[in-house]
Amino acid sequence: MAHNMQAIKRVYFVYKVYRPKDPATMALTETSQKGLKDGWTRATFILRKDYLEKLKSISYWQRRKIKEVIDEALGSYLEGKRIRKR
């Protein structure tokens, strides 16, 4: 029984130390915010390759930055949506 308790404590310790951080509570570092205007943040997302290619093509042909195209797309998607706070 004591052996099982030690294993449980070890698993809990590993979870506690290595669990993913809650993005809402993560501190923004100076480095991650360097060069950004107020109200903007830097983030990493995973998306489909075909979406990325389309975004790149749109930004190229409209002579705009990809972040501008994404900002416009997300703005259109979020417009008029009722959002509950987490």
Buried (B, 14 or more C-beta within 10 A) or exposed (E): EEEEEEEEEEEEEEEEEEEEEEEEEEEEEEEEEEEEEEEEEEEEEEEEEEEEEEBEEBBEEEEEEEEEBBEEEEEEEEEEEEEEEE
